[in-house]
Amino acid sequence: MKEVDYIIVGCGLASIAFCEQLRAHRKSFVVFDDNSQQASVVAAGLYNPVILKRFSEVWKAKEQLEIALPVYEKIERNLDVVIDYKLQLLRRFASVEEQNLWFNASDKPRLEPFLSTTLIKNSNNAVDAPYGFGEVLHAGRLDTKTLIHRYKDFLNTIKVLRDTKFIHEDLIIKAEVLEYLDIKAKYIVFAEGFGMKRNPFFNYLPLNGTKGEVITIKAPELKLQAAIKSSVFIIPIGNDLYTVGSTYNWDDKSNRPTAEAKDELLSKLRTFITCDFEVVAHIAGIRPTVKDRRPLVGIHPEYPNLYVLNGLGTRGVMIAPYVADELYRFIEQAHLLDAEIDIRRFTS
């Protein structure tokens, strides 16, 4: 049998970040992924340290960025690919009151590094923004689709990717070792996204899938260089193409795009974009969200060699390397998990 340190189930942002931890510490591993989860692939990829609806800081934004950006930079070097695009992010103001709220927020110590105090006037005839914009600092866009596709190619090259469904019932759990098919491993990490609902070891955790849909438009007259957050995000991705998103549906758990979501996005987009455009793509995925908006990280209450890394929600780009680092140090270095992400908060 093949002996490794870790089995990893899933190959989204969380799994890739954990693989990078293992590679950095020279641990051996095998990844199982059957392409059933689409949240990381369809994500718009915007990383942003500020909640722009109410001008407040993203949880642990500074700590997350300090860990995440070097991880993506290292992946770019190793894979010879560009995935991290530094991008100006502008919040469109709908009123003078919103301008004042922005400047009040920028005085707060935790927000001051991320909110520019320079009011940016609109100079784009294809954008309706009479009250101008505020600029979010240290934002960008990660090309998640390219990251995942290229990372899987890399895992294939080093012969550690099993492109097949993981059958939980076939996992043999012993005190000192796990056995699955032809593999013996010390530990297993489940990073399955919304697929965790079918995981008999961790499906007791309160993972609530939230369906998100995004469209891609082609707008040759728009000429945007920056991403804009208004009633929706619009993000330039090159060649006159823009990602527009996103919707939130707590009931539909399918990956099928819907006409209702498309109409919602177009209706909101037309409130501030005045030029012609055409929709060239429309995709959907289920975000792994948690009721308290914190990730699910930790050890199984009965089996000490089973772990979970999940619940990244809408901010997986920023948070994945942070929680991967937390979990690795928890397993290998007896580091205590942050209580806010530890799954034991649901089993007390």
N, C-alpha and C positions, 0 to 999 in steps of 0.2 A: 504494500500500500504506500501511497505517497504521503509523506509526513510534512506537515506545515505548522506554523504557529497559529494562523488564523484562517477561518472561512468567513468570507463576507458575502452577504446576500443582498443584491441590489447594486446598481451602478449609476446612481444619480450624484448630485452634488455632495451629499453626506458621505457616500461610499468613497468617492474620489478623494475627498479631503482625508478620510481615514487611511486610504491606501498610501497617500503621501506621508502620513505619519509613520506607517509601517516601513516604507522604503527608506525614510530618513534614519530609522533606527535598525535597519538591516533585518527586519523580520520577514519571514516567508508567509505567503498567503495565496489563496485561490478565491476568485470572485465568481459568483453565480448570478446571472441576469438573463431574464427572458423577454426584455423589452416591453413588459406589460404596463409599466408605469411611465407616464408622459409628463409629469409636472416639471421636472428639471429641463426636459428637452424643449417644452413649449414656453418656458418662462421668458419674460421680456429681458431679464438679466440686469435690470437697473439696480445699482447699489447706491444707497442714499441714506445718510445718517440722521435724517430728520423726518418725522411724521408730518407731512405737509398739509394734512387736513386741518390740524389744530396747532401746528408749529411747536411740536415737542420733540424731545430727543428719542431716537430709537434706543431700546434697551441695550446698554453696554456698547454703544456705537463705537466709541473710541477704541475700546479693547478689541472689538471684532475686527475693525479695519487694520489695526496694528498687526494682527495675526493673518488675516485673509490676503491682503495685497501681496506680501512676500511669497505666499504659497502659490498664487496665480502667476507671479513673475517667474518663479522657479519652474512651473509647468511649461510656461511659454519657452523658456530656454531649453528644457529637456526635450520637448516635442517639436521645437522649431516652428512655432505657430503663434499667431497673434490672437488673443482672446480678450484681453483687458483693454478697453478703449476709454481713455480719459475723456470725459464728456461734460460740457457745461450743462448744468441743470437749472432751469428757471421756473419759479413758481409765479404763475399769472395771477395778478391781483384783480379781484372783481369789484373792489370799492376802496375808498380812502380808509375805511375802517380796517380792512385787511392789511393795508400798508402799515397802519399804526400797530396792529397786533404783531406784525412781523418785526418791527423795530423794537417793540417791547420784549419780544422773545430773544432777540439778539443780545440783549443785556444780561441774560442769564448765563452764569459761568459755564454750564455744561453745553450750552448751545452756541456760545460766542465763537468757537472755532469753526462752526459749520454754516453760519448765516452771515452773508455779506451785508454791510450796512449801506451799500451804494445802490440807490434805486436805478434800475435799468429801464430806459425808455424804449418803447417799441419802434422799430424802424422797418418792419416787414409788412408790406402792403397786403400780404395774404393771411396775416394774423390780426385778429381783432383784440387789442389789449390796450385800451385807453388809459388804464391806471398803471401800466408798466409791469415790471417783474422784480422779484427778489431772487438773488442767486444763491444756490446751495453749494457750499465748498466741499471738496473731497468726495465728489460723486463720480460715477462712471457707469459703463455698461460692460458686462461680461457676456461674451458670445457663448451661451450655455450649450447650444446645439453643437457648435464646432468643438467645444471642450469635450463633451461626452463622446462624440463620434471619434475624435482623435485619440482620446484616452482609451477607449475600447480597442482601437487599432493597436495602441501601444501594449495593452494587456495581452492581446492576442500574440503580438510579436514575442513577448517574454513568456508566453505559454502559461498564463495563469487565469485566463478567462474561460468559463464554461457557459456557453450561450444556450442555456437550457433552464427550464423551470426547476426551482428548488422544492422538493417534496418534504415538508416538515415531518411527516409521519415516519419517514425513512431515516431520520437522524437518530443515531444510537448514542445515548448519553451515559458515560461512565464517570466515575469519580475523578480520574486523572486524564481522561482523553475522550474526545468526540470522534465518532466514526460516521462517515457518510459516503456511500458508494465505495470508491477506491481511495478515500482520503482519511487520514488521521490528523486531528487538529487539537491544539490546546484549548482554543477559544473559538466562538462563533459570534459575529456581530451582524445583527439584522438591521439593515438600512433600506427597508423596502418601500418607504413612502406610504401611500394609502393602501398598498398591498398588505400592510401589517394587520389589516382587519381580518385577513385569512390566516394569520399566524397563531397557532394554538398556544404558543408560549407567552405572547405579549398582547393578544387581542382584548385582554381585560382593561387595557389602558384607554383613556378617553380621547381617542383620535377621531376628529371630525373632519371628514373630507370636504373641502370647499372647491367647487368647480370654478375654474377661471377660463375665460376665452379672450383671445387677442386676434386682431386682424392686421394684415399688412396692406398698406396702400401705396400706390405709385402716384406721386404728385410733382411733376416737373416744375411747376411754377412756385412751389412752396419755398425751396431754397433754405431750409432750416439747417443750421450748424449745431444748435443746442437742442437738448430735450426740454419739453415744456410740460409742466403739470398744471392742468386746469381741472375741468370736470372729468377728464381722462388724461393719461400720459400719452404723449406722442414723441417717439424716439427715432432720430435719424439713424439708418443702418447702411447708407451708401446707395449710389445709383438711383437717386430720387425715390428711394423706398423708405417707408417709415412704419415702425411698429406702433399700434394703437391698442391700449388696454387699460384696465382689465375689468372683467365683470366678476361678480361674486354670486354663486348660487349654492345654497346649503342643502338643497333637496336632490338635485340631479347628480348621480354618481357615475355617469358615463363619460367617455372621452369624445363623444360626438359633438361637433359644433352645432349650434342652434341658430335659427333665423331670428329668434327673439333677442339673443345676446348681440348678434350682428347689428340689428336695428338699434339697440340701446347704445352701442359704441358709436355708430354713425350719427345718431341724434345728438349725443354729447359733443362729438368732434365738431359738428357743424355750428356749435354755439360760439366757436372762436377761430375756426379755420374757414377762410372765405374763398379759396381757390378751388378749381375742379380737381378731382382725384378719382382713381378707380381702385376697387378692392381686388387684390391679386392673391391673397391667401387668408385663410381663417382656420384657426386651430384651437383645441381645448385640452385641458388636463385637470386632474384632481390634486389640489394642494393638500399636503398633510398638515392640518391645522389642529390646535389644541385649545380647549376652552379658556385657559389662562394665558394663552399667547406665548407660552414658553416651550422649548423643545423637550423631547422625551429621551433622556439619556440615563443609562444605568444598567444594573445587574438584575437578573431574574431572582425573585425572592426564594426560589427553591433550588435552582441549578446554578452554581457559582461560575460556570464556564460559558453561560449564555448572556449576551448583552444586546442592548437596543440603542440605536442612534436614529432618531426620527423626529417628526413634528416640527420641521423647520419653517413651515408656513409660507408666507409671502416674501420672506427675506432670506432665503436660503443661500444666496450668493455671499452675503456678509457673514452669516452665522455658521455656515458649514465648517470652515476651518477652525473656528473657535471651539465648537462642541466636539470636533474630532480630537483636538488637542486635549480638551478636558477628559474625554473618555480614555484616550491612550494613557494619560498620566494616572488615571484612576485604576486601570487594569495593571499597568506595569510598574508604577511607582507608589502605589498606595496613597495617591493624592485624593483628598476629599472632593467630591463633586460639589459644585455650586448648588445650594439647596433649591434654588429656583428652577433648575433643570433636572434635578435628580427625580427619577420616577417614583422613589419612595414617598414623595409628597402625595401620591394617590393610593398608597397601601398602608398608611399609618392607622 
